[in-house]
């Protein structure tokens, strides 16, 4: 349950846009509260409160460097969050893949059924045409006048 509590605290901490921006800045380089406060239209005390929330979530820690107390990111909590997100992303992708396959099968079935229906309809239409169409032109029979003229010496 500890991991879930830490995970919940991390997501709650990152729900605030200022804290997400602080995380983005700290991903580039470590910074003190004063250095971070320069980027915001808020007091150092307000920035300190945001950092405290990030620290309680395990996302940020502070160290001592003489007089300086730089803040830096703690990657293990991000790993915890990433693993949690990745697990559900994979599950969602698997569900969508199964849905895609089902839709493809349905489309193929409809296409095949449509082809069969089209073939049946075409056969029925031909049969109907044969019974309702007026007969075509009569066969031409060769009459005597259709034959070429005979020339002299031709035995016909």
Chimera marker file (.cmm) of the C-alpha trace (Angstrom):
<marker_set name="trace">
<marker id="1" x="0.000" y="0.000" z="0.000" r="1" g="1" b="0" radius="0.5"/>
<marker id="2" x="2.992" y="2.282" z="0.495" r="1" g="1" b="0" radius="0.5"/>
<marker id="3" x="3.658" y="2.331" z="-3.249" r="1" g="1" b="0" radius="0.5"/>
<marker id="4" x="0.064" y="3.327" z="-3.972" r="1" g="1" b="0" radius="0.5"/>
<marker id="5" x="0.238" y="6.117" z="-1.378" r="1" g="1" b="0" radius="0.5"/>
<marker id="6" x="3.477" y="7.394" z="-2.891" r="1" g="1" b="0" radius="0.5"/>
<marker id="7" x="1.965" y="7.067" z="-6.359" r="1" g="1" b="0" radius="0.5"/>
<marker id="8" x="-1.131" y="8.999" z="-5.280" r="1" g="1" b="0" radius="0.5"/>
<marker id="9" x="0.980" y="11.723" z="-3.683" r="1" g="1" b="0" radius="0.5"/>
<marker id="10" x="3.081" y="11.994" z="-6.838" r="1" g="1" b="0" radius="0.5"/>
<marker id="11" x="0.044" y="12.374" z="-9.092" r="1" g="1" b="0" radius="0.5"/>
<marker id="12" x="-1.550" y="14.899" z="-6.719" r="1" g="1" b="0" radius="0.5"/>
<marker id="13" x="1.703" y="16.874" z="-6.588" r="1" g="1" b="0" radius="0.5"/>
<marker id="14" x="1.889" y="16.967" z="-10.382" r="1" g="1" b="0" radius="0.5"/>
<marker id="15" x="-1.744" y="18.042" z="-10.727" r="1" g="1" b="0" radius="0.5"/>
<marker id="16" x="-0.635" y="21.641" z="-10.187" r="1" g="1" b="0" radius="0.5"/>
<marker id="17" x="0.824" y="23.399" z="-13.268" r="1" g="1" b="0" radius="0.5"/>
<marker id="18" x="3.370" y="25.380" z="-11.217" r="1" g="1" b="0" radius="0.5"/>
<marker id="19" x="4.727" y="22.183" z="-9.679" r="1" g="1" b="0" radius="0.5"/>
<marker id="20" x="4.911" y="20.539" z="-13.112" r="1" g="1" b="0" radius="0.5"/>
<marker id="21" x="6.878" y="23.548" z="-14.318" r="1" g="1" b="0" radius="0.5"/>
<marker id="22" x="9.234" y="23.294" z="-11.317" r="1" g="1" b="0" radius="0.5"/>
<marker id="23" x="9.798" y="19.625" z="-12.198" r="1" g="1" b="0" radius="0.5"/>
<marker id="24" x="10.528" y="20.610" z="-15.803" r="1" g="1" b="0" radius="0.5"/>
<marker id="25" x="13.064" y="23.212" z="-14.656" r="1" g="1" b="0" radius="0.5"/>
<marker id="26" x="14.730" y="20.762" z="-12.275" r="1" g="1" b="0" radius="0.5"/>
<marker id="27" x="14.975" y="18.205" z="-15.069" r="1" g="1" b="0" radius="0.5"/>
<marker id="28" x="17.395" y="20.600" z="-16.773" r="1" g="1" b="0" radius="0.5"/>
<marker id="29" x="19.500" y="21.427" z="-13.707" r="1" g="1" b="0" radius="0.5"/>
<marker id="30" x="19.384" y="21.548" z="-9.921" r="1" g="1" b="0" radius="0.5"/>
<marker id="31" x="18.275" y="24.882" z="-8.467" r="1" g="1" b="0" radius="0.5"/>
<marker id="32" x="17.749" y="26.602" z="-5.139" r="1" g="1" b="0" radius="0.5"/>
<marker id="33" x="14.428" y="27.981" z="-3.961" r="1" g="1" b="0" radius="0.5"/>
<marker id="34" x="15.656" y="31.489" z="-4.768" r="1" g="1" b="0" radius="0.5"/>
<marker id="35" x="16.684" y="30.513" z="-8.282" r="1" g="1" b="0" radius="0.5"/>
<marker id="36" x="13.324" y="28.870" z="-8.905" r="1" g="1" b="0" radius="0.5"/>
<marker id="37" x="11.403" y="31.821" z="-7.411" r="1" g="1" b="0" radius="0.5"/>
<marker id="38" x="12.983" y="34.174" z="-9.971" r="1" g="1" b="0" radius="0.5"/>
<marker id="39" x="10.923" y="32.444" z="-12.691" r="1" g="1" b="0" radius="0.5"/>
<marker id="40" x="7.551" y="32.981" z="-11.022" r="1" g="1" b="0" radius="0.5"/>
<marker id="41" x="5.415" y="35.920" z="-9.987" r="1" g="1" b="0" radius="0.5"/>
<marker id="42" x="5.220" y="34.576" z="-6.438" r="1" g="1" b="0" radius="0.5"/>
<marker id="43" x="7.154" y="34.779" z="-3.229" r="1" g="1" b="0" radius="0.5"/>
<marker id="44" x="9.978" y="32.462" z="-2.219" r="1" g="1" b="0" radius="0.5"/>
<marker id="45" x="7.652" y="31.210" z="0.515" r="1" g="1" b="0" radius="0.5"/>
<marker id="46" x="5.042" y="30.153" z="-2.098" r="1" g="1" b="0" radius="0.5"/>
<marker id="47" x="7.719" y="28.373" z="-4.155" r="1" g="1" b="0" radius="0.5"/>
<marker id="48" x="8.923" y="26.674" z="-0.944" r="1" g="1" b="0" radius="0.5"/>
<marker id="49" x="5.388" y="25.387" z="-0.330" r="1" g="1" b="0" radius="0.5"/>
<marker id="50" x="5.263" y="23.924" z="-3.844" r="1" g="1" b="0" radius="0.5"/>
<marker id="51" x="8.664" y="22.311" z="-3.292" r="1" g="1" b="0" radius="0.5"/>
<marker id="52" x="7.473" y="20.853" z="0.021" r="1" g="1" b="0" radius="0.5"/>
<marker id="53" x="4.570" y="19.123" z="-1.758" r="1" g="1" b="0" radius="0.5"/>
<marker id="54" x="6.997" y="17.764" z="-4.364" r="1" g="1" b="0" radius="0.5"/>
<marker id="55" x="9.346" y="16.596" z="-1.596" r="1" g="1" b="0" radius="0.5"/>
<marker id="56" x="6.545" y="14.846" z="0.326" r="1" g="1" b="0" radius="0.5"/>
<marker id="57" x="5.629" y="13.041" z="-2.884" r="1" g="1" b="0" radius="0.5"/>
<marker id="58" x="9.251" y="11.924" z="-3.236" r="1" g="1" b="0" radius="0.5"/>
<marker id="59" x="9.703" y="13.736" z="-6.554" r="1" g="1" b="0" radius="0.5"/>
<marker id="60" x="12.227" y="16.287" z="-5.294" r="1" g="1" b="0" radius="0.5"/>
<marker id="61" x="14.886" y="16.287" z="-2.611" r="1" g="1" b="0" radius="0.5"/>
<marker id="62" x="17.206" y="18.938" z="-1.234" r="1" g="1" b="0" radius="0.5"/>
<marker id="63" x="20.849" y="18.604" z="-0.419" r="1" g="1" b="0" radius="0.5"/>
<marker id="64" x="23.294" y="20.885" z="1.335" r="1" g="1" b="0" radius="0.5"/>
<marker id="65" x="26.174" y="22.388" z="-0.558" r="1" g="1" b="0" radius="0.5"/>
<marker id="66" x="27.740" y="24.773" z="1.953" r="1" g="1" b="0" radius="0.5"/>
<marker id="67" x="25.285" y="27.642" z="2.294" r="1" g="1" b="0" radius="0.5"/>
<marker id="68" x="23.430" y="26.522" z="-0.795" r="1" g="1" b="0" radius="0.5"/>
<marker id="69" x="20.511" y="24.037" z="-0.616" r="1" g="1" b="0" radius="0.5"/>
<marker id="70" x="19.868" y="22.888" z="-4.185" r="1" g="1" b="0" radius="0.5"/>
<marker id="71" x="16.758" y="20.912" z="-5.133" r="1" g="1" b="0" radius="0.5"/>
<marker id="72" x="16.980" y="18.011" z="-7.526" r="1" g="1" b="0" radius="0.5"/>
<marker id="73" x="14.651" y="15.400" z="-8.984" r="1" g="1" b="0" radius="0.5"/>
<marker id="74" x="14.377" y="11.872" z="-7.612" r="1" g="1" b="0" radius="0.5"/>
<marker id="75" x="14.017" y="9.508" z="-10.585" r="1" g="1" b="0" radius="0.5"/>
<marker id="76" x="12.749" y="6.443" z="-8.679" r="1" g="1" b="0" radius="0.5"/>
<marker id="77" x="9.296" y="7.988" z="-8.129" r="1" g="1" b="0" radius="0.5"/>
<marker id="78" x="9.110" y="8.818" z="-11.828" r="1" g="1" b="0" radius="0.5"/>
<marker id="79" x="9.981" y="5.181" z="-12.520" r="1" g="1" b="0" radius="0.5"/>
<marker id="80" x="7.121" y="4.101" z="-10.251" r="1" g="1" b="0" radius="0.5"/>
<marker id="81" x="4.723" y="6.427" z="-12.081" r="1" g="1" b="0" radius="0.5"/>
<marker id="82" x="5.996" y="5.361" z="-15.495" r="1" g="1" b="0" radius="0.5"/>
<marker id="83" x="5.601" y="1.660" z="-14.665" r="1" g="1" b="0" radius="0.5"/>
<marker id="84" x="2.064" y="2.237" z="-13.404" r="1" g="1" b="0" radius="0.5"/>
<marker id="85" x="1.093" y="4.229" z="-16.505" r="1" g="1" b="0" radius="0.5"/>
<marker id="86" x="2.807" y="1.751" z="-18.841" r="1" g="1" b="0" radius="0.5"/>
<marker id="87" x="0.901" y="-1.211" z="-17.380" r="1" g="1" b="0" radius="0.5"/>
<marker id="88" x="-2.457" y="0.429" z="-18.112" r="1" g="1" b="0" radius="0.5"/>
<marker id="89" x="-1.301" y="1.754" z="-21.472" r="1" g="1" b="0" radius="0.5"/>
<marker id="90" x="-0.405" y="-1.796" z="-22.542" r="1" g="1" b="0" radius="0.5"/>
<marker id="91" x="-3.785" y="-3.084" z="-21.362" r="1" g="1" b="0" radius="0.5"/>
<marker id="92" x="-5.582" y="-0.353" z="-23.273" r="1" g="1" b="0" radius="0.5"/>
<marker id="93" x="-3.531" y="-1.074" z="-26.418" r="1" g="1" b="0" radius="0.5"/>
<marker id="94" x="-4.352" y="-4.785" z="-26.144" r="1" g="1" b="0" radius="0.5"/>
<marker id="95" x="-8.059" y="-3.973" z="-25.874" r="1" g="1" b="0" radius="0.5"/>
<marker id="96" x="-7.872" y="-1.632" z="-28.874" r="1" g="1" b="0" radius="0.5"/>
<marker id="97" x="-5.960" y="-4.256" z="-30.864" r="1" g="1" b="0" radius="0.5"/>
<marker id="98" x="-8.653" y="-6.839" z="-30.133" r="1" g="1" b="0" radius="0.5"/>
<marker id="99" x="-11.312" y="-4.312" z="-31.099" r="1" g="1" b="0" radius="0.5"/>
<marker id="100" x="-9.466" y="-3.476" z="-34.335" r="1" g="1" b="0" radius="0.5"/>
<marker id="101" x="-9.250" y="-7.193" z="-35.180" r="1" g="1" b="0" radius="0.5"/>
<marker id="102" x="-12.953" y="-7.669" z="-34.456" r="1" g="1" b="0" radius="0.5"/>
<marker id="103" x="-13.899" y="-4.682" z="-36.613" r="1" g="1" b="0" radius="0.5"/>
<marker id="104" x="-11.666" y="-5.925" z="-39.435" r="1" g="1" b="0" radius="0.5"/>
<marker id="105" x="-13.339" y="-9.359" z="-39.249" r="1" g="1" b="0" radius="0.5"/>
<marker id="106" x="-16.785" y="-7.754" z="-39.305" r="1" g="1" b="0" radius="0.5"/>
<marker id="107" x="-15.854" y="-5.585" z="-42.277" r="1" g="1" b="0" radius="0.5"/>
<marker id="108" x="-14.508" y="-8.621" z="-44.136" r="1" g="1" b="0" radius="0.5"/>
<marker id="109" x="-17.652" y="-10.612" z="-43.327" r="1" g="1" b="0" radius="0.5"/>
<marker id="110" x="-19.840" y="-7.753" z="-44.559" r="1" g="1" b="0" radius="0.5"/>
<marker id="111" x="-17.753" y="-7.414" z="-47.715" r="1" g="1" b="0" radius="0.5"/>
<marker id="112" x="-17.990" y="-11.137" z="-48.419" r="1" g="1" b="0" radius="0.5"/>
<marker id="113" x="-21.709" y="-11.167" z="-47.642" r="1" g="1" b="0" radius="0.5"/>
<marker id="114" x="-22.161" y="-8.114" z="-49.852" r="1" g="1" b="0" radius="0.5"/>
<marker id="115" x="-20.314" y="-9.842" z="-52.700" r="1" g="1" b="0" radius="0.5"/>
<marker id="116" x="-22.513" y="-12.903" z="-52.351" r="1" g="1" b="0" radius="0.5"/>
<marker id="117" x="-25.641" y="-10.743" z="-52.234" r="1" g="1" b="0" radius="0.5"/>
<marker id="118" x="-24.431" y="-8.775" z="-55.271" r="1" g="1" b="0" radius="0.5"/>
<marker id="119" x="-23.801" y="-12.005" z="-57.194" r="1" g="1" b="0" radius="0.5"/>
<marker id="120" x="-27.241" y="-13.342" z="-56.259" r="1" g="1" b="0" radius="0.5"/>
<marker id="121" x="-28.896" y="-10.064" z="-57.224" r="1" g="1" b="0" radius="0.5"/>
<marker id="122" x="-27.051" y="-10.040" z="-60.546" r="1" g="1" b="0" radius="0.5"/>
<marker id="123" x="-28.162" y="-13.610" z="-61.289" r="1" g="1" b="0" radius="0.5"/>
<marker id="124" x="-31.763" y="-12.742" z="-60.405" r="1" g="1" b="0" radius="0.5"/>
<marker id="125" x="-31.616" y="-9.613" z="-62.570" r="1" g="1" b="0" radius="0.5"/>
<marker id="126" x="-30.347" y="-11.606" z="-65.550" r="1" g="1" b="0" radius="0.5"/>
<marker id="127" x="-33.100" y="-14.183" z="-65.107" r="1" g="1" b="0" radius="0.5"/>
<marker id="128" x="-35.698" y="-11.437" z="-64.868" r="1" g="1" b="0" radius="0.5"/>
<marker id="129" x="-34.295" y="-9.709" z="-67.962" r="1" g="1" b="0" radius="0.5"/>
<marker id="130" x="-34.499" y="-12.933" z="-69.931" r="1" g="1" b="0" radius="0.5"/>
<marker id="131" x="-38.202" y="-13.346" z="-69.154" r="1" g="1" b="0" radius="0.5"/>
<marker id="132" x="-39.285" y="-9.727" z="-69.555" r="1" g="1" b="0" radius="0.5"/>
<marker id="133" x="-37.042" y="-8.461" z="-72.348" r="1" g="1" b="0" radius="0.5"/>
<marker id="134" x="-38.610" y="-8.345" z="-75.765" r="1" g="1" b="0" radius="0.5"/>
<marker id="135" x="-36.953" y="-10.705" z="-78.153" r="1" g="1" b="0" radius="0.5"/>
<marker id="136" x="-33.958" y="-9.303" z="-79.957" r="1" g="1" b="0" radius="0.5"/>
<marker id="137" x="-33.781" y="-8.767" z="-83.702" r="1" g="1" b="0" radius="0.5"/>
<marker id="138" x="-34.780" y="-11.772" z="-85.737" r="1" g="1" b="0" radius="0.5"/>
<marker id="139" x="-32.033" y="-13.827" z="-87.138" r="1" g="1" b="0" radius="0.5"/>
<marker id="140" x="-31.243" y="-12.749" z="-90.561" r="1" g="1" b="0" radius="0.5"/>
<marker id="141" x="-31.794" y="-15.339" z="-93.193" r="1" g="1" b="0" radius="0.5"/>
<marker id="142" x="-30.006" y="-15.183" z="-96.471" r="1" g="1" b="0" radius="0.5"/>
<marker id="143" x="-32.350" y="-14.368" z="-99.244" r="1" g="1" b="0" radius="0.5"/>
<marker id="144" x="-31.502" y="-14.606" z="-102.868" r="1" g="1" b="0" radius="0.5"/>
<marker id="145" x="-31.048" y="-10.864" z="-103.147" r="1" g="1" b="0" radius="0.5"/>
<marker id="146" x="-28.412" y="-10.938" z="-100.451" r="1" g="1" b="0" radius="0.5"/>
<marker id="147" x="-26.165" y="-13.112" z="-102.572" r="1" g="1" b="0" radius="0.5"/>
<marker id="148" x="-23.567" y="-11.515" z="-104.768" r="1" g="1" b="0" radius="0.5"/>
<marker id="149" x="-24.413" y="-11.277" z="-108.425" r="1" g="1" b="0" radius="0.5"/>
<marker id="150" x="-23.198" y="-14.067" z="-110.616" r="1" g="1" b="0" radius="0.5"/>
<marker id="151" x="-20.840" y="-13.385" z="-113.405" r="1" g="1" b="0" radius="0.5"/>
<marker id="152" x="-20.727" y="-15.110" z="-116.706" r="1" g="1" b="0" radius="0.5"/>
<marker id="153" x="-19.019" y="-18.351" z="-116.585" r="1" g="1" b="0" radius="0.5"/>
<marker id="154" x="-19.890" y="-18.863" z="-112.952" r="1" g="1" b="0" radius="0.5"/>
<marker id="155" x="-21.652" y="-22.206" z="-112.696" r="1" g="1" b="0" radius="0.5"/>
<marker id="156" x="-24.047" y="-21.121" z="-109.962" r="1" g="1" b="0" radius="0.5"/>
<link id1="1" id2="2" r="1" g="1" b="0" radius="0.2"/>
<link id1="2" id2="3" r="1" g="1" b="0" radius="0.2"/>
<link id1="3" id2="4" r="1" g="1" b="0" radius="0.2"/>
<link id1="4" id2="5" r="1" g="1" b="0" radius="0.2"/>
<link id1="5" id2="6" r="1" g="1" b="0" radius="0.2"/>
<link id1="6" id2="7" r="1" g="1" b="0" radius="0.2"/>
<link id1="7" id2="8" r="1" g="1" b="0" radius="0.2"/>
<link id1="8" id2="9" r="1" g="1" b="0" radius="0.2"/>
<link id1="9" id2="10" r="1" g="1" b="0" radius="0.2"/>
<link id1="10" id2="11" r="1" g="1" b="0" radius="0.2"/>
<link id1="11" id2="12" r="1" g="1" b="0" radius="0.2"/>
<link id1="12" id2="13" r="1" g="1" b="0" radius="0.2"/>
<link id1="13" id2="14" r="1" g="1" b="0" radius="0.2"/>
<link id1="14" id2="15" r="1" g="1" b="0" radius="0.2"/>
<link id1="15" id2="16" r="1" g="1" b="0" radius="0.2"/>
<link id1="16" id2="17" r="1" g="1" b="0" radius="0.2"/>
<link id1="17" id2="18" r="1" g="1" b="0" radius="0.2"/>
<link id1="18" id2="19" r="1" g="1" b="0" radius="0.2"/>
<link id1="19" id2="20" r="1" g="1" b="0" radius="0.2"/>
<link id1="20" id2="21" r="1" g="1" b="0" radius="0.2"/>
<link id1="21" id2="22" r="1" g="1" b="0" radius="0.2"/>
<link id1="22" id2="23" r="1" g="1" b="0" radius="0.2"/>
<link id1="23" id2="24" r="1" g="1" b="0" radius="0.2"/>
<link id1="24" id2="25" r="1" g="1" b="0" radius="0.2"/>
<link id1="25" id2="26" r="1" g="1" b="0" radius="0.2"/>
<link id1="26" id2="27" r="1" g="1" b="0" radius="0.2"/>
<link id1="27" id2="28" r="1" g="1" b="0" radius="0.2"/>
<link id1="28" id2="29" r="1" g="1" b="0" radius="0.2"/>
<link id1="29" id2="30" r="1" g="1" b="0" radius="0.2"/>
<link id1="30" id2="31" r="1" g="1" b="0" radius="0.2"/>
<link id1="31" id2="32" r="1" g="1" b="0" radius="0.2"/>
<link id1="32" id2="33" r="1" g="1" b="0" radius="0.2"/>
<link id1="33" id2="34" r="1" g="1" b="0" radius="0.2"/>
<link id1="34" id2="35" r="1" g="1" b="0" radius="0.2"/>
<link id1="35" id2="36" r="1" g="1" b="0" radius="0.2"/>
<link id1="36" id2="37" r="1" g="1" b="0" radius="0.2"/>
<link id1="37" id2="38" r="1" g="1" b="0" radius="0.2"/>
<link id1="38" id2="39" r="1" g="1" b="0" radius="0.2"/>
<link id1="39" id2="40" r="1" g="1" b="0" radius="0.2"/>
<link id1="40" id2="41" r="1" g="1" b="0" radius="0.2"/>
<link id1="41" id2="42" r="1" g="1" b="0" radius="0.2"/>
<link id1="42" id2="43" r="1" g="1" b="0" radius="0.2"/>
<link id1="43" id2="44" r="1" g="1" b="0" radius="0.2"/>
<link id1="44" id2="45" r="1" g="1" b="0" radius="0.2"/>
<link id1="45" id2="46" r="1" g="1" b="0" radius="0.2"/>
<link id1="46" id2="47" r="1" g="1" b="0" radius="0.2"/>
<link id1="47" id2="48" r="1" g="1" b="0" radius="0.2"/>
<link id1="48" id2="49" r="1" g="1" b="0" radius="0.2"/>
<link id1="49" id2="50" r="1" g="1" b="0" radius="0.2"/>
<link id1="50" id2="51" r="1" g="1" b="0" radius="0.2"/>
<link id1="51" id2="52" r="1" g="1" b="0" radius="0.2"/>
<link id1="52" id2="53" r="1" g="1" b="0" radius="0.2"/>
<link id1="53" id2="54" r="1" g="1" b="0" radius="0.2"/>
<link id1="54" id2="55" r="1" g="1" b="0" radius="0.2"/>
<link id1="55" id2="56" r="1" g="1" b="0" radius="0.2"/>
<link id1="56" id2="57" r="1" g="1" b="0" radius="0.2"/>
<link id1="57" id2="58" r="1" g="1" b="0" radius="0.2"/>
<link id1="58" id2="59" r="1" g="1" b="0" radius="0.2"/>
<link id1="59" id2="60" r="1" g="1" b="0" radius="0.2"/>
<link id1="60" id2="61" r="1" g="1" b="0" radius="0.2"/>
<link id1="61" id2="62" r="1" g="1" b="0" radius="0.2"/>
<link id1="62" id2="63" r="1" g="1" b="0" radius="0.2"/>
<link id1="63" id2="64" r="1" g="1" b="0" radius="0.2"/>
<link id1="64" id2="65" r="1" g="1" b="0" radius="0.2"/>
<link id1="65" id2="66" r="1" g="1" b="0" radius="0.2"/>
<link id1="66" id2="67" r="1" g="1" b="0" radius="0.2"/>
<link id1="67" id2="68" r="1" g="1" b="0" radius="0.2"/>
<link id1="68" id2="69" r="1" g="1" b="0" radius="0.2"/>
<link id1="69" id2="70" r="1" g="1" b="0" radius="0.2"/>
<link id1="70" id2="71" r="1" g="1" b="0" radius="0.2"/>
<link id1="71" id2="72" r="1" g="1" b="0" radius="0.2"/>
<link id1="72" id2="73" r="1" g="1" b="0" radius="0.2"/>
<link id1="73" id2="74" r="1" g="1" b="0" radius="0.2"/>
<link id1="74" id2="75" r="1" g="1" b="0" radius="0.2"/>
<link id1="75" id2="76" r="1" g="1" b="0" radius="0.2"/>
<link id1="76" id2="77" r="1" g="1" b="0" radius="0.2"/>
<link id1="77" id2="78" r="1" g="1" b="0" radius="0.2"/>
<link id1="78" id2="79" r="1" g="1" b="0" radius="0.2"/>
<link id1="79" id2="80" r="1" g="1" b="0" radius="0.2"/>
<link id1="80" id2="81" r="1" g="1" b="0" radius="0.2"/>
<link id1="81" id2="82" r="1" g="1" b="0" radius="0.2"/>
<link id1="82" id2="83" r="1" g="1" b="0" radius="0.2"/>
<link id1="83" id2="84" r="1" g="1" b="0" radius="0.2"/>
<link id1="84" id2="85" r="1" g="1" b="0" radius="0.2"/>
<link id1="85" id2="86" r="1" g="1" b="0" radius="0.2"/>
<link id1="86" id2="87" r="1" g="1" b="0" radius="0.2"/>
<link id1="87" id2="88" r="1" g="1" b="0" radius="0.2"/>
<link id1="88" id2="89" r="1" g="1" b="0" radius="0.2"/>
<link id1="89" id2="90" r="1" g="1" b="0" radius="0.2"/>
<link id1="90" id2="91" r="1" g="1" b="0" radius="0.2"/>
<link id1="91" id2="92" r="1" g="1" b="0" radius="0.2"/>
<link id1="92" id2="93" r="1" g="1" b="0" radius="0.2"/>
<link id1="93" id2="94" r="1" g="1" b="0" radius="0.2"/>
<link id1="94" id2="95" r="1" g="1" b="0" radius="0.2"/>
<link id1="95" id2="96" r="1" g="1" b="0" radius="0.2"/>
<link id1="96" id2="97" r="1" g="1" b="0" radius="0.2"/>
<link id1="97" id2="98" r="1" g="1" b="0" radius="0.2"/>
<link id1="98" id2="99" r="1" g="1" b="0" radius="0.2"/>
<link id1="99" id2="100" r="1" g="1" b="0" radius="0.2"/>
<link id1="100" id2="101" r="1" g="1" b="0" radius="0.2"/>
<link id1="101" id2="102" r="1" g="1" b="0" radius="0.2"/>
<link id1="102" id2="103" r="1" g="1" b="0" radius="0.2"/>
<link id1="103" id2="104" r="1" g="1" b="0" radius="0.2"/>
<link id1="104" id2="105" r="1" g="1" b="0" radius="0.2"/>
<link id1="105" id2="106" r="1" g="1" b="0" radius="0.2"/>
<link id1="106" id2="107" r="1" g="1" b="0" radius="0.2"/>
<link id1="107" id2="108" r="1" g="1" b="0" radius="0.2"/>
<link id1="108" id2="109" r="1" g="1" b="0" radius="0.2"/>
<link id1="109" id2="110" r="1" g="1" b="0" radius="0.2"/>
<link id1="110" id2="111" r="1" g="1" b="0" radius="0.2"/>
<link id1="111" id2="112" r="1" g="1" b="0" radius="0.2"/>
<link id1="112" id2="113" r="1" g="1" b="0" radius="0.2"/>
<link id1="113" id2="114" r="1" g="1" b="0" radius="0.2"/>
<link id1="114" id2="115" r="1" g="1" b="0" radius="0.2"/>
<link id1="115" id2="116" r="1" g="1" b="0" radius="0.2"/>
<link id1="116" id2="117" r="1" g="1" b="0" radius="0.2"/>
<link id1="117" id2="118" r="1" g="1" b="0" radius="0.2"/>
<link id1="118" id2="119" r="1" g="1" b="0" radius="0.2"/>
<link id1="119" id2="120" r="1" g="1" b="0" radius="0.2"/>
<link id1="120" id2="121" r="1" g="1" b="0" radius="0.2"/>
<link id1="121" id2="122" r="1" g="1" b="0" radius="0.2"/>
<link id1="122" id2="123" r="1" g="1" b="0" radius="0.2"/>
<link id1="123" id2="124" r="1" g="1" b="0" radius="0.2"/>
<link id1="124" id2="125" r="1" g="1" b="0" radius="0.2"/>
<link id1="125" id2="126" r="1" g="1" b="0" radius="0.2"/>
<link id1="126" id2="127" r="1" g="1" b="0" radius="0.2"/>
<link id1="127" id2="128" r="1" g="1" b="0" radius="0.2"/>
<link id1="128" id2="129" r="1" g="1" b="0" radius="0.2"/>
<link id1="129" id2="130" r="1" g="1" b="0" radius="0.2"/>
<link id1="130" id2="131" r="1" g="1" b="0" radius="0.2"/>
<link id1="131" id2="132" r="1" g="1" b="0" radius="0.2"/>
<link id1="132" id2="133" r="1" g="1" b="0" radius="0.2"/>
<link id1="133" id2="134" r="1" g="1" b="0" radius="0.2"/>
<link id1="134" id2="135" r="1" g="1" b="0" radius="0.2"/>
<link id1="135" id2="136" r="1" g="1" b="0" radius="0.2"/>
<link id1="136" id2="137" r="1" g="1" b="0" radius="0.2"/>
<link id1="137" id2="138" r="1" g="1" b="0" radius="0.2"/>
<link id1="138" id2="139" r="1" g="1" b="0" radius="0.2"/>
<link id1="139" id2="140" r="1" g="1" b="0" radius="0.2"/>
<link id1="140" id2="141" r="1" g="1" b="0" radius="0.2"/>
<link id1="141" id2="142" r="1" g="1" b="0" radius="0.2"/>
<link id1="142" id2="143" r="1" g="1" b="0" radius="0.2"/>
<link id1="143" id2="144" r="1" g="1" b="0" radius="0.2"/>
<link id1="144" id2="145" r="1" g="1" b="0" radius="0.2"/>
<link id1="145" id2="146" r="1" g="1" b="0" radius="0.2"/>
<link id1="146" id2="147" r="1" g="1" b="0" radius="0.2"/>
<link id1="147" id2="148" r="1" g="1" b="0" radius="0.2"/>
<link id1="148" id2="149" r="1" g="1" b="0" radius="0.2"/>
<link id1="149" id2="150" r="1" g="1" b="0" radius="0.2"/>
<link id1="150" id2="151" r="1" g="1" b="0" radius="0.2"/>
<link id1="151" id2="152" r="1" g="1" b="0" radius="0.2"/>
<link id1="152" id2="153" r="1" g="1" b="0" radius="0.2"/>
<link id1="153" id2="154" r="1" g="1" b="0" radius="0.2"/>
<link id1="154" id2="155" r="1" g="1" b="0" radius="0.2"/>
<link id1="155" id2="156" r="1" g="1" b="0" radius="0.2"/>
</marker_set>
